[in-house]
Amino acid sequence: MEHVALDLTGLVTKTQPSPFARGGFADIWLGELNWLITSPVQQVAIKVPHVTSRHLRGTERQEIERRLERELKTWRSLRHPNILPLLGTCTDLGTFPFALPLPSMITEFCPLGTLADYLVEHDEPIDDLAMVHDIASAIVYMHEMDPPIVHGDLKAENILISKNRTPRISDFGLSRAVKNSDAPTGYTTSTFHGSMRWMSPELHHADEYGRPPPFTPASDIWAFGMVMLEVETCNIPWSHIIHEPAVILAVMRGSTPPPPKDKNIPLQVWALMQDCWKQDPEERGSMRNVMSRIDLLKFQRDVQDPSSPVGQRSLSSSSSIRSRSSSILSSPTTSPLTLEPSSLHDVDTVLTKARRAYTQRDVPLARQLYSTAAAAFASASHQLRHAQTLTELARVDRPNARSHLEAAMEILSSPHQPMYQIRVQRMIAEVESTGEAKRLLLDCRSSARKGGWVDEEGAALIQLGQVHAAAGEDDDAYGWFNEAIRLGEKQDKATIKSEALEGRGGVSMRRGDKEAAIMDFEQAAVEYRHCGGGGRRGVTRVLGRIRDISGESSVCSTIDALSESTSSLGLSISDISP
């Protein structure tokens, strides 16, 4: 989905007499954004394009405009916690002699500067694996978009550090749509080149017409390996080589950066970098695979070293559990592991902590723990547990939900688990557009009916009703809820009947038919009584909706009428009071 950048013209002012950073294409200024007179002023960074007299010639002006258009088209479509958000644009802050103004881009200001600056200027230890994991997460998000986006200029200088020390990828000035048949479909770079020290060998070979090859996901992976090297060494890649032409020559000869003599990089971290620097782009794999390996490295470190920042926070388990996990999870990620019952218990402990963190609204910790558990199951080839964990991770990591769920679907297709695939497909429908959601759910309903899985068929019918209701298609929604109710009655499934009755009651309420809505909600309350632990919440919810329609006295009479149904649940009027 492409988002429109807000026009902030007139709302942004520069706060310093000169830019705090300069580039070949734009200057970066410090500024303030004042949304409303009554709202607090927000400190922002302003990226103002260069336009001088030499840019007045038609071709150069057009090139600047094309580059700006590419950057805006890419940037405004991205929504991820580790990508610097584009707040909007304005056209009143640059100097454009004898020409129409070009848009300046407004972003949040990151006071800690670039990752390159942060690594050099801050003495406190950083969690290197957490840092590169967050960066990898953003790249996975871009590579798995439709169409995919390739950054093309990944390096520590293009990654900013927010005030809460979160890395955020920036600078999308090299992105554009690729249409030639030799390049992968999606967004990649123009004829502008990125930084030589971070470029993969295939990018140094021009075609027969002298044109540079396009950047690809594989070239991003190579550059990401160089970013990992920057994080581990606090220095640029190939730091022992002064002149860039010598770097290019070394890369074209098949060389990769040597291990630093003054830094002790863990062997498995170094091995991952080496895999990012494979000469054959096909052998570098996918960015998701790279991120999964980082997840597993984090998990291994945290169970072995409880003094690490994440270990102290998330895995403060007993020494016996740590020693068991250490022996089981210390193998290289390239060799499959076998989870014995004791080690499976350890990973289950991580999952329990993840669920607790999510319940306590600590989403970053929950996402981190789910990721490490998923990586452990993946490395152990424990397919069902891996897929299940990915579906839970999708609930927590909403920006990457689709990619997690699609990965789960792919895993489940190998051992052919159709019922589980239906469940995951229903989850995918939750993050899709209305039209695609309907198609997926109809397919789920058909597959469930064919397989004789009543619960899955009922869930698909109810979800179809919800999708149509959300789209304002009340007649269709009513029909799907009716079909679910009939299925529930035929199969005596209280879980199906209760949710379908509640859904149909919601449609009636929106139509203004209060009597029908109350009747459905009352019947739903009766059915929820038979639904186990979730029944109490269901009864509470529908009685609350009755209260919204008719007031508290009606709810009291409903509770009296349903006393046999609700007494076993321990409900009272206080349960549904506002």
N, C-alpha and C positions, 0 to 999 in steps of 0.2 A: 504494500500500500504506500502510495506516495503522499507525503504531507506537504502542505503549502507553507512556505516560510512567512512568518508574520512581517508586515511592513511596519518597522519601528521608526520611520522617518519622523523627526521632530521630538522623539522621546529620549534620544541618546546624546550625551555631550562628552567631549574629551576633557580629561581632568589634568593632563600634563602637556607641557609645551612641545614635547618631542616624543616619538615612538620609543617604547622600551625594547622593541625587537624589529629587525629589518630582514627582509628576504629579497630574492631577485624579482619576485612578482608582487609582493605586498608588504606594507608596514603594519606592525601591531601596536595599537595605542591602548592606554588604560582609559576607561570611561565609566560613566554612570548611566543607568537606565532607570527612568522614573515612569512607571506604568500609570500611576494615578497620583494626584496631588496628596491624597491621604495615605498612600502606601509608602513603605520604606524604600529608599533608594537602593538599587542593586548594583554592585560593582561588576563591570563587564570588561571583556577584551574586545577590541574593534579591529577587524582585519580590513585595511583600506588598500585597494589595488593601486599600483603605480600607474600613473598616466603622465607622461612628459611630452614635450614637443615632438620627439622622435616617434611617438606612438600615434601621431595624427594620421600617418599614412594608412590607407584603407586596410591593407592586409594585416598590419600589426594590430590595429584596433580590433579587427575581426577576430584575430587569434586570442587577444585578451578576453573578448566577449565570449568566445567559445569555451575558453578555459573556465571562466567564471560560471557559465551555464552548466558545465559538466560538474563542477564542484558543488554547486547548489543542488543540482538534480540528485546527486548521490547523497550528500550530507543530510538533506531534509527528509530523506526516506529512512534514516537510521534511528532506531530507538533501543539503546542498550546501556546498562549502567557503566560500562567501561568504554563508551564512546562519548567524546565531548559533545554535548547537545548544542545544536544550532538554535539560538533563541529567535533569530529573525534577521532582517536586513534593513538597511537605510541608505538613502541616496544623497544625504546632505552633509557628509563629513569629508569627502575627498575634494581634490582640486582637479577639475577636468576642463582644460582650456579649449574653447571652441568646439565642444562636443557634449553630447548627452551624458549625464552622470552615470557612473557605474555603481552597482550596489556594494556597500560594505557589509561584511558579515559580523554579526554580534553573537558572542558566546559568553558563557560564564567565565569569570576570571579565576585562574588557578594560581594562588599566591606562592605555592611551592615550586613553581616553574616546571621545566621539562624533567623527564626521568633522568636524562644525562646530567642535568644540574643537581638533581636530588641525590644521585648516587655519589657525587663528589663532595657536596657541601654538607651533608648530614652524617654525623658520626654514629648515631644510634643504629644498632643492627636492624636490618629489615628481613622480613620473611620472604626470601628469594623465590621459593616455590609458589607461595600465594601470589606474589607479584606477577610472575610469568603466567600463572594459571589464569588470572583475571584478564591479562592481555590476550592470551590464547582464546578465552571465552568470547571476546569481542570479534576475533578473526573468524572463529567457527560460525558465529552469527552472520557475518558478512558473506562468507563462502557458501552458506546454506540458504541464502535468500534466493528468491525466484524473481528475476534472474540473479545469479550470484554476483557478488561485488569483490573485486580484487583491489587491495589498497595500493600496492605498487611502490610504496616508499616507506616501509616500516623501518624505524630506527628509534633509538631512545630520544632523539631530539624532537620527534613527532609524537611523543607520548607525554601528556601533561599529568601532573600529580595534583589532585584536588585537595582542598583543605583538610579532608578526613583521610588523606594519604591513599586515595584510590587512583589507580592508573586509568587514564582516559585517552584513547587514540584520537588523534586530530589530523588535520591537513589532508583533505581529500581532493587536492587540486589536480591530481593526475588521472582522475577517473572519467571514463566515457564508455559508451556502448560500443562493443566490437561486433562487426558484421561480416568480417571475412571468414571463409569456411575453414581456415587453418587454425583459427583461435577458438577457445572455448566460448560457448554462449554466455553472455553476461557483461559485466562491466570490467574494464581493465584500463590500462594507461594509454596515453597518447604518445606522440613521438618524443615528448620530453623524457629525459632519463632520470632515474632516481639516483641515489647516492652510490658511488662505485664500490665502496667497501662492503655494502650490504647486498650487492647484486649477484645473482646466481650465474653460473658459467654460460648457460644457454642465452642469456640476455646480451652477451657480448658478441654474438654472431649475427650480423646483418644478413638479410636475404639478398637475392641476386640483383635487386634494384637498390641496394644500399639502405633499405629501411630496417630499423631496429625491430626485433620480434616483440610481440605483446607480452606484458606481464601476465602471469597465470597464478592460480592457487599454489602451484608447486614453487614458483619463485617467491611468493609470500612466505612459504614454509622455510625456504632457505634464509630469507631475511629474518624470520622469527628466531631461527637458531642463532643468528648474529646478535639479536636483541638479548637472548639468554646469556650469550657471552658477555655482553655489556653489563648485565645485572650481576654476573658472577665476578667480573674483574674490575668493575667501575672504570672501564676504559673502552675505547673504540675498537672494533675488529681490526685485525692486522696492525696492531699498535706498534709492532717492531719494524714496520715498513713505513717510511716517511712519505714517499711519493706514490700517488694513486696509480699512475701507469704501471708501476712495478706490482701493485696489488692486482690489477687486471691481468697482467702477464702470468702471475702465480695462479690465479683462478683458472685461466684458460689452459694452463698446464696440468690441471687436475688437483692442485694443492688446496688444502683447507687450513684454517688457523691452527697453529701448534698449541699444545696445552701450555698455559701460562706457568712460568717457573716460580712466581711469587704468590700464587694462589692455589689452595688445595680444593679443587672442584671434585665433588663426589663422583665416583666412577660411572654410576648409572646416569647422572645428569650429563656428564661428558658424552656418554654413549648416545643419549637422546640428541644432543647437539650434532654429533657425527651423522646420525640418521637424517637429520634435517638438511645436512650438507651432502647427501648422496649426489653423485655426478648425473645420474639418470633421473630426470624429474619424476618419472613414474614410480621410482623406488622410494620416494619421500612419503608416499602414502597420503593420508588426508589430515587436515588440521584437527579434526575430531579425534583421530587416533593419537595425535601428538598430545592433545589435552587429556585424554584418558590415561596416557602414560604419566603425565605430570600428576594427575590425581592419585595414581598408585604410588608414585614416589613420595608424595605427601603423606599418604597413609602409612607407608613403611617407616618414614622418618618419625612420625608422631607416636607410633606404638613402640618404637625403639628408644626414642629420646623424649621423655615426658617434659623435659626442661625447655623444649622448643616452644615458641609463642603459641602455636596452634595446639601442640601437645598438652600444654598446661590448661588450655581452655576447653578442649573438646574430648580428650581421651585420658582423663585422670583415673585410669583403672588400676587394679592391683598389680603388683610386680609379677605374680604368676601368670596373669593374662598377658602382660606385656612380653614376658619371655616366650610364651607359646606363640604369640603373634609374630614376634621377631623372627623366630626360626622358620615359620611358615611363609612369611611374606618378604623374606630377604632375597629371594631369587630374582634374577633379571626379568624384566617384563616380557622379554621375547620368548621365554620358555613357559609353557602352560603350568599352572599350579593345580594341585589337588587339595580341595578343602576337606580336611578331616572334621569330624563332629566338633572337636574342641575349637578349631580355628573358625568354623562356621558360627559357633557361639560368639566368638570375638567380633566378627563382622555384624552379627545380629545386635551386639551391644552398640556398635556404631549406629545402626539403623534406629535403635531405640532412642539414642541421644539425638539423632536427627529429627525424629518425630516430636520429641519433647521440645527441642529448640523451635520447631515450627509452631507448636502449640503456644509457646511463650513469645511468639512473634519475632524471634531472632532469625530472620530470614537468611542473612549472609552465612551464619553458622550452619543452619539447616542445609542450605545449598551445598556448602563445603562438605559436610558429613555425608549427605546423600551421594555426592560425586565420588568420594573416596570409596564408599561401599560399592557403588556401581562398578568402579574400576577394579576392585578386588574380585567381584563376581565375574567380570569380563575376562580377567587374566586367568581365572580358574576354569573358564569355559562352563560356568554354571549358568546356562542360558535362561531358564525360567526366572531364577532369582535376579539375574541381571536385568531382564526385561521388566520385571515387577518394580525393581528399584528405580529404573528410568521413568516409569509412569508416576511414581511418587515424586521424583525430582522435577518432573514437568509441572506439577502443582505448585512447586516452590519457585522454580526458575522460569517465570512466565515469559521473559523475552526469548528464551530458547525452547519453549514448550514444544513447538512443532517438531523441531529437530530431535529432541529427546524421544518423542512419541514415534516418529518415523523410524528411529533407530530400534526402538522396542519392536515395532512391526516387522522390521527386517530380521531381527533375532528370532522372533516367533515363527517366521515362515520356514526356517530351516528344519526344526523338528516337527513342523506342521502342527500347530496348536490353534485350530480354527476358533474355538470358543474364546480363548484369550485374545486372539486377533480381533474378534468382534468388539471386545471390551476396549481395547486400545483404539480401534477405529472410532468408537463412540467418543472417546476423549479427544481424538483429533478433530472431530466435528465441532467440538466446543470452541476451537481456536480458528475455525475456517469461516469464510463468508457464508451468508445465508444460503445461497444457491448450492455451494459445494457441500455445506453441512447437510442439506436435504438429501443430496445424492448419496453421500456416505451413509446416512442413517437408513435410507431405503435399502441400500445394499446390506447393511447390518441386519435389518428386519428379515430380508429374504434369506440370508445365510443362517440366521438363528432358527427360522421356521424349518428350513431344510434339515438342520442338524437336530431339531427337536429340543432346543434349549429355550424353555418357556421364559425363564427369568430374563434372558438376554433379549428375546423378542419383545417382552413387555417394556423393558428399559428403552429399547429403540423406539417403540411406539410413543412412550411418554416424552422422550426427547424430541421426537418429531413434532408433537403437540407444542412443546415449549418453544421450538425454533419458529414455528408458524405464529405462535402468540407474540413472540418478540418482534416479528415482522409486521404485526398488526393484521394478520390474516386469521381473524377469529373463527370464521366458518370452518376452515381447514383444521385449525387447532382443535376445535370442538369435536370434529370428526375423528381425529387421531386419538384424543383422550377417550372418546366413546369406545373405539376399537380396543384400547388398552383395558378399559373397564370390563368389556365383554370377555376378553382373554382371561383376566383375573378371576372373573366369576366362574368361567368354564373350568379353569384349573385350580380354583380355590386358593389363589395366591393373594394374601392380604397385602404384601408389599406392593404388588402391581396395582391393586384396587385403590389403596390409600393414596398413593401419589397421583394416580390418574384422576381420582375424584377431586383432589385438591387442585389439580391443574384445570379441570373443567369448571370448578367453582370460581377460579380466578378469571376465566373467560366470561362467565356469567356476570361476575361483579363488574367487569369492564363494560359489558353491554348494558349495565344498569338493572339487571334482573336480580335484585337483592334476595328475593325469596328462593330462587333456584340456587343462588350462590350459598346461602346459609344451609340449605338442605344438603348440598354436596359436601360442605365443610363438616357438617355434623356426621354424615356417613363416613367421611374420611377419618374423623376422630375415632369412630368405632373400629375401623379397620386398623388404624395405627396401634390400637391396643394389642394387636396380635403380632406386632413387628419387632418384638424384642427391645433391646436397649435404645434403638433409634425411635421406637414408638413414642416414648415420652416427649422427645423433641417435636415429633410430628403433631401430637395432640396439642402441645403448647402453641405451636405455630398456627394451626387452623383455628383454635379457640381465640387466639389473638386477632385473626382476620374477622371472625364473627363479631368480636368486640368493636373492631373498626367500622363494621357495617351498622350494628344495631345498638351498641352501647353495652355497659357492664351488666345491666339487669338481664339482658338477653343471654349473656354468657353464663350468668348464674343459673338460669333456668336450663340452659343446655347442659351444664355440669350436673345438675340434679337429674336430668333425664338420662345422662350417661354415667350415673354414679357407679354402676356395676363395672362399666368399661374402664373408668378412670381411677377407681379407688385402688386397684392393684398397682397403678403407676404412681400413686401418692400425689396426685395433682390437687391444687387448690386455686382459688381465684388469684392468689399472689403470684402464681407461676406465669400468668399472662397479663399482669398489670404492667402499665408502661413504666 
